[in-house]
Amino acid sequence: MLHYALIFFIVALIAALFGFGGIAASAAGIAKILFFVFLALTLASFVLGLFRR
């Protein structure tokens, strides 16, 4: 999931470079959502791993 967040971030940077503001904002928003989902799943996996031992 972090991979897709980075891809959307790169797409946002390239779109902003070429002047496509709407596409850049959308791609950056998607990248932010994917990053926070990745972060939440990582933390949940870490906490559940501590309790399983």
N, C-alpha and C positions, 0 to 999 in steps of 0.2 A: 504494500500500500504506500510505503514511503517512496518507492520507485515512481508510482503514478503521480504523487504529489510533486516530486522533482520535475517530472515531464511537464506537468501543467505550469509549474513555475517558469520553466525555460520557455514554454510557449507564450506565457504572459510577457516575459522580457523581450522576446523577439517581436511580438505584436506591438508592444509599446515602442520599440525601436523604429518600427515602420509606420507608426502613427495610428494604429487601430486601437483607440482607447477603450471602446466598449468590449472588444474581444479580450483585451489585456485585463480589464477589470473582472470579467467573468472567469477567465482562466486563473487569475490570482485568488478569487473567492473559492473556486473549486479546490485549488492547491491548499488553501488554508483549512478548509473543511476536512480534506483527506489527511492532512498532517495531524489535526487534532483527533481524528478518529484513530489514526495510527498510534498516537500518544496514549489515548485512553485504553486501547487494546493492549499495548505494551505494559502499561502499569497494572492492568487487570491480570495479565498473564504472570507478571512478577509477583503480585500479591498472592494469587492462587498457588503459585509454585512454592511460596514460603509456607503456606498452610498445609500443603500436601506432604511435606517432609515430616 
